[in-house]
Amino acid sequence: MTDKPETADDALSLMNEVGSYIDAQAKEIAQLRGQRHLKPFDEVGSTIREARLRQNLTLENLASYSGVSEVTIGKIEKGQVNVNTEKLRAVLKALGMDLWVG
């Protein structure tokens, strides 16, 4: 594909191609949201707490499974700490959860 369409037909073809790509991406995102009960990132703490309680885990249990301290997990759940991604991923993994970005 060239950097600049040479004819109106080339430009129309390029626009259709881009439109198809955007439509496909939108469908994929909608499908992922439907499959995963996705939540905004600012709800990650409450989501972790809900998952921990649903699994009948104490902070001590989750700390043991994840390798992240009880204090840090408590602060994450309350949104009181800026946590690095390694600790966040460890807690989520211990709960059987994934972190999605997009």
C-alpha positions as CSV (number, residue, x, y, z in Angstrom):
1,M,0.0,0.0,0.0
2,T,1.3,3.4,-0.8
3,D,1.5,6.3,1.6
4,K,-0.9,8.4,-0.4
5,P,-3.8,7.1,-2.4
6,E,-3.4,8.0,-6.1
7,T,-7.1,8.1,-7.1
8,A,-10.4,8.6,-5.5
9,D,-11.0,4.9,-5.9
10,D,-7.8,4.2,-4.0
11,A,-8.9,6.6,-1.2
12,L,-12.3,5.0,-1.0
13,S,-10.8,1.5,-0.8
14,L,-8.4,2.7,2.0
15,M,-11.3,4.2,3.9
16,N,-13.3,1.0,3.6
17,E,-10.4,-1.0,4.8
18,V,-9.9,1.2,7.8
19,G,-13.6,1.2,8.6
20,S,-13.6,-2.6,8.5
21,Y,-10.7,-2.8,10.8
22,I,-12.4,-0.4,13.3
23,D,-15.6,-2.4,13.1
24,A,-13.7,-5.6,13.8
25,Q,-12.0,-4.1,16.8
26,A,-15.2,-2.7,18.2
27,K,-16.8,-6.1,17.9
28,E,-13.9,-7.8,19.6
29,I,-14.0,-5.3,22.5
30,A,-17.7,-5.8,22.9
31,Q,-17.3,-9.6,22.9
32,L,-14.5,-9.4,25.6
33,R,-16.6,-7.1,27.8
34,G,-19.5,-9.6,27.5
35,Q,-17.3,-12.5,28.4
36,R,-15.3,-11.0,31.2
37,H,-17.5,-8.6,33.2
38,L,-14.9,-5.9,32.7
39,K,-14.7,-3.0,35.1
40,P,-12.9,0.3,35.0
41,F,-9.4,0.3,36.5
42,D,-10.4,2.6,39.3
43,E,-12.6,-0.2,40.7
44,V,-9.7,-2.7,40.9
45,G,-9.5,-2.5,44.7
46,S,-13.2,-3.2,45.3
47,T,-13.1,-5.9,42.6
48,I,-10.2,-7.6,44.4
49,R,-12.0,-7.4,47.8
50,E,-15.2,-8.8,46.3
51,A,-13.3,-11.7,44.7
52,R,-11.5,-12.4,48.0
53,L,-14.7,-12.5,50.0
54,R,-16.5,-14.5,47.4
55,Q,-13.7,-17.1,47.7
56,N,-13.9,-17.0,51.6
57,L,-10.3,-15.8,51.8
58,T,-8.9,-13.7,54.6
59,L,-6.3,-11.0,54.0
60,E,-3.9,-13.4,55.6
61,N,-4.8,-16.3,53.2
62,L,-4.5,-14.0,50.1
63,A,-1.2,-12.6,51.4
64,S,0.1,-16.2,51.8
65,Y,-1.1,-17.2,48.3
66,S,0.1,-14.1,46.5
67,G,3.3,-13.2,48.4
68,V,2.0,-9.7,48.9
69,S,1.7,-8.4,52.5
70,E,-1.7,-8.2,54.2
71,V,-1.2,-4.5,54.8
72,T,-0.5,-3.8,51.1
73,I,-3.5,-5.9,50.0
74,G,-5.8,-4.1,52.5
75,K,-4.6,-0.7,51.1
76,I,-5.1,-1.9,47.5
77,E,-8.7,-2.9,48.3
78,K,-9.3,0.5,49.8
79,G,-7.6,2.3,46.9
80,Q,-5.0,3.8,49.3
81,V,-1.8,2.8,47.7
82,N,-0.1,3.1,44.3
83,V,0.9,-0.5,43.8
84,N,3.4,-1.8,41.2
85,T,2.1,-4.1,38.5
86,E,4.1,-7.1,39.9
87,K,2.2,-7.0,43.2
88,L,-1.1,-6.4,41.5
89,R,-0.6,-9.3,39.1
90,A,0.4,-11.5,42.0
91,V,-2.8,-10.7,43.9
92,L,-5.0,-11.1,40.9
93,K,-3.3,-14.4,39.9
94,A,-3.8,-15.8,43.5
95,L,-7.5,-15.0,43.0
96,G,-7.6,-16.6,39.6
97,M,-8.2,-13.3,37.8
98,D,-6.5,-11.5,34.9
99,L,-5.5,-7.9,34.3
100,W,-6.8,-6.6,31.0
101,V,-5.6,-3.4,29.4
102,G,-7.1,-1.8,26.4
